[in-house]
């Protein structure tokens, strides 16, 4: 049997690389077509926003491994009963039952995503306030004596959910203006209380690094008209929204992959004590039940 030539091997690699690129471009184009359809066909802004949330949730659900659940329009709660604001998209562990409807114990949540059809200074503020409401919850599970020892011996850490922002479009294409918006609502990312990964399709990625924000633009001068212009001091850049979406999904995956659900989580920590307790009766035959469960006549 003849072996493939070195030239054909290179062609196979090239085709593989192109296939990955074409796939993510098609994912972006489908998401963008849904967004444009909703923008044209749905006049009610709330309904339009809900449909855009569902469209993004579908992309993320398809992208992530099966152990990650994806739900929309939900809330997070901690074991003290404190609730977050409403969350557009929740990424949770499917290794636990759904104890509540549309409410998730924070210990079982990997990430949340706030979705904005159009991002402006006000909606950015809303997204940051939502992130603050999540980071204000107690994500550390109640530890029994057993788990207290396990945490000490094995160094098991608790980590809060990742908070993300996703915007289909932005009201500005000026980087200085966007930075002013971020600084006005949370000049120091640590004021948010935790992480915030922001994906602005027509802009790029913003994420926190210590006490400052980092901006990543996914540039690409394209003939098909997909590129959008971003202005920055001294010039402009052409940003490819398909690349922005691809890098967001990859960064999201990296963060989720590094996130560990604490093994000490126990739903009983969400219950009042009298609901956790129960009575035990020992018996060897039915006669032993008389006077205990079956009143004597």
C-alpha positions in Angstrom: 0.0 0.0 0.0 1.4 3.4 -1.0 2.1 5.9 1.7 0.7 9.5 1.4 3.2 12.0 0.2 4.5 14.8 2.4 2.7 17.2 0.2 -0.7 15.5 0.7 -0.1 15.4 4.5 0.4 19.2 4.4 -2.9 19.5 2.4 -4.7 17.4 5.0 -3.4 19.6 7.8 -4.4 22.7 5.9 -7.9 21.3 5.2 -8.3 20.5 8.9 -7.3 24.0 10.0 -9.7 25.5 7.4 -12.5 23.3 8.6 -12.2 24.5 12.2 -12.2 28.1 11.0 -15.2 27.5 8.7 -17.1 25.8 11.5 -16.7 28.7 13.9 -17.5 31.2 11.2 -20.7 29.3 10.5 -21.6 29.3 14.2 -21.1 33.1 14.3 -23.2 33.6 11.1 -26.1 31.6 12.5 -25.9 33.5 15.8 -25.7 36.8 13.9 -28.6 35.9 11.6 -30.8 35.0 14.6 -29.9 38.4 16.2 -30.7 40.3 13.0 -34.0 38.4 12.6 -35.0 39.1 16.2 -34.1 42.8 15.8 -36.3 43.1 12.8 -39.2 40.8 13.7 -39.6 41.4 17.4 -40.6 44.8 18.5 -40.8 44.2 22.3 -37.3 44.7 23.6 -37.7 42.2 26.5 -38.9 39.4 24.2 -36.1 40.2 21.8 -33.6 40.0 24.6 -35.0 36.6 25.7 -34.7 35.2 22.2 -31.1 36.4 21.9 -30.3 34.8 25.3 -31.7 31.5 24.0 -29.7 31.7 20.8 -26.4 32.1 22.7 -27.4 29.4 25.2 -27.9 27.0 22.3 -24.4 27.8 21.0 -22.8 27.3 24.4 -24.8 24.1 25.0 -23.6 22.7 21.7 -20.0 23.7 22.4 -19.5 22.4 26.0 -19.1 18.8 27.1 -22.2 16.9 28.4 -21.3 17.4 32.1 -22.1 21.1 31.8 -25.8 22.1 31.9 -27.0 25.3 30.4 -30.2 27.1 31.5 -31.7 30.6 31.0 -33.5 33.1 33.1 -32.5 31.7 36.5 -31.2 32.8 39.9 -28.4 31.6 42.3 -28.9 31.1 46.0 -26.5 30.4 48.8 -27.0 28.2 51.9 -28.0 31.3 54.0 -30.9 32.0 51.6 -29.4 35.0 49.9 -30.4 35.3 46.2 -28.6 36.8 43.3 -30.3 39.0 40.7 -31.9 37.2 37.7 -29.2 35.6 35.5 -29.6 35.3 31.8 -27.5 32.1 31.3 -26.4 29.7 34.0 -23.8 27.0 33.4 -24.1 24.4 36.1 -23.0 20.9 37.0 -25.2 18.1 35.7 -23.7 15.8 38.2 -26.2 17.0 40.8 -30.0 16.8 40.7 -32.1 20.0 40.0 -33.2 20.6 43.5 -35.2 23.8 42.6 -36.8 25.1 39.4 -34.8 27.9 37.9 -32.8 28.4 41.1 -29.3 26.9 41.5 -27.3 26.4 44.7 -24.2 28.5 44.0 -21.9 25.5 44.9 -23.2 23.7 41.8 -22.7 26.6 39.4 -19.6 27.0 37.1 -20.5 30.3 35.4 -23.1 32.9 34.6 -23.5 35.0 31.5 -25.3 38.4 31.3 -26.5 38.9 27.7 -27.1 42.3 26.2 -28.6 42.9 22.8 -26.9 46.4 22.7 -24.3 47.5 25.2 -24.2 51.1 26.4 -23.0 52.7 29.6 -26.3 51.9 31.4 -26.5 48.3 30.3 -22.8 47.7 31.2 -23.6 49.0 34.7 -26.5 46.5 34.9 -24.2 43.7 34.0 -21.6 44.7 36.6 -24.3 45.0 39.3 -25.5 41.5 38.4 -21.9 40.2 38.7 -21.6 41.9 42.1 -24.8 40.2 43.3 -23.4 36.8 42.4 -20.0 37.5 43.9 -21.7 38.6 47.1 -23.1 35.1 47.7 -21.4 32.6 50.0 -19.9 30.0 47.6 -18.1 28.0 50.4 -20.1 24.9 51.4 -20.9 24.1 55.0 -18.2 21.7 56.1 -18.9 18.7 58.3 -16.1 17.5 60.6 -15.1 15.0 58.0 -14.8 17.6 55.2 -13.0 20.0 57.5 -10.3 17.4 57.9 -10.3 16.6 54.1 -9.9 20.3 53.3 -6.9 20.6 55.6 -5.3 17.3 54.5 -5.8 17.7 50.7 -5.9 21.4 50.4 -9.4 21.4 48.7 -10.3 24.9 47.5 -13.6 26.6 47.0 -13.9 28.8 43.9 -16.8 31.2 43.0 -18.6 31.0 39.6 -17.1 32.8 36.7 -19.1 35.8 35.7 -19.3 36.8 32.0 -20.9 39.5 29.9 -21.9 38.9 26.2 -23.0 41.7 24.0 -24.2 41.3 20.4 -23.6 45.0 19.6 -22.1 48.1 21.2 -23.3 51.7 21.2 -19.7 52.9 20.6 -16.8 51.7 18.5 -14.3 53.9 20.4 -12.0 52.1 22.7 -11.4 55.1 25.0 -15.2 55.5 25.5 -15.6 51.8 26.3 -12.8 52.0 28.8 -14.4 55.1 30.4 -17.6 53.1 30.8 -15.9 50.2 32.6 -13.9 52.6 34.8 -17.1 54.6 35.7 -18.9 51.5 37.0 -15.9 49.6 38.5 -12.6 51.4 38.1 -10.8 48.6 39.9 -12.1 45.1 38.8 -11.6 44.0 42.4 -14.6 46.2 43.3 -16.8 43.7 41.4 -15.8 41.1 43.9 -14.6 38.5 41.4 -14.0 37.8 37.8 -15.7 39.3 34.8 -15.0 38.1 31.3 -16.7 40.3 28.7 -17.3 39.4 25.1 -18.4 42.3 22.8 -19.0 40.8 19.4 -18.3 44.0 17.5 -15.4 45.0 19.7 -13.4 42.2 21.3 -12.7 40.7 24.7 -12.3 42.5 28.0 -11.2 40.6 31.1 -9.8 41.5 34.5 -6.2 41.0 35.5 -5.6 41.9 39.1 -6.4 45.6 39.5 -6.9 46.4 35.8 -8.8 45.4 32.6 -7.2 43.8 29.6 -8.5 44.4 26.1 -8.0 41.8 23.3 -9.0 42.7 19.8 -9.4 39.8 17.3 -8.3 41.6 14.1 -9.0 40.5 10.6 -9.4 42.4 7.3 -12.0 40.4 5.4 -13.4 40.8 2.0 -16.8 39.5 2.9 -17.7 42.6 4.9 -17.7 40.8 8.3 -15.0 43.1 9.8 -16.1 46.0 12.1 -14.1 49.1 12.8 -12.8 49.9 16.3 -11.2 53.2 17.0 -8.4 53.6 19.4 -6.0 56.5 20.2 -3.8 56.9 17.1 -5.7 54.8 14.6 -8.3 52.1 13.9 -8.5 48.3 13.8 -10.7 46.0 11.8 -12.1 43.3 14.2 -13.5 40.0 13.1 -16.6 39.1 15.2 -16.3 35.4 14.3 -12.9 35.4 15.9 -14.2 37.3 18.9 -16.9 34.6 19.4 -14.3 31.8 18.9 -11.9 33.2 21.4 -14.7 33.9 23.9 -15.8 30.3 23.7 -12.3 29.0 24.1 -11.5 31.3 27.1 -14.9 30.3 28.7 -13.9 26.6 28.2 -10.5 27.1 29.8 -12.0 28.8 32.8 -14.7 26.2 33.2 -12.2 23.4 32.8 -10.1 24.8 35.7 -13.1 25.3 37.9 -13.8 22.6 40.5 -17.1 22.0 42.1 -16.4 21.5 45.9 -17.1 17.9 46.8 -18.4 18.9 50.2 -21.6 20.3 48.8 -24.7 18.8 50.5 -28.2 20.0 49.8 -29.1 19.4 53.5 -27.2 22.6 54.3 -30.1 24.4 52.6 -32.7 22.8 54.8 -33.9 23.7 58.3 -32.7 21.4 61.0 -36.2 19.9 61.7 -36.5 19.0 58.0 -33.2 17.1 58.0 -34.1 14.9 61.0 -36.1 11.7 60.9 -37.1 8.9 63.2 -35.8 5.4 62.9 -37.6 2.3 64.1 -36.0 -1.1 64.2 -38.2 -4.2 63.9 -37.8 -7.9 63.1 -41.4 -8.7 62.0 -44.7 -7.0 61.6 -45.7 -7.6 65.2 -43.0 -5.3 66.3 -44.7 -2.4 64.5 -47.8 -2.6 66.7 -48.0 0.4 69.0 -45.3 2.2 67.0 -46.7 2.8 63.5 -50.1 1.0 63.8 -52.1 2.1 66.9 -53.5 -0.9 68.9 -57.3 -1.2 68.9 
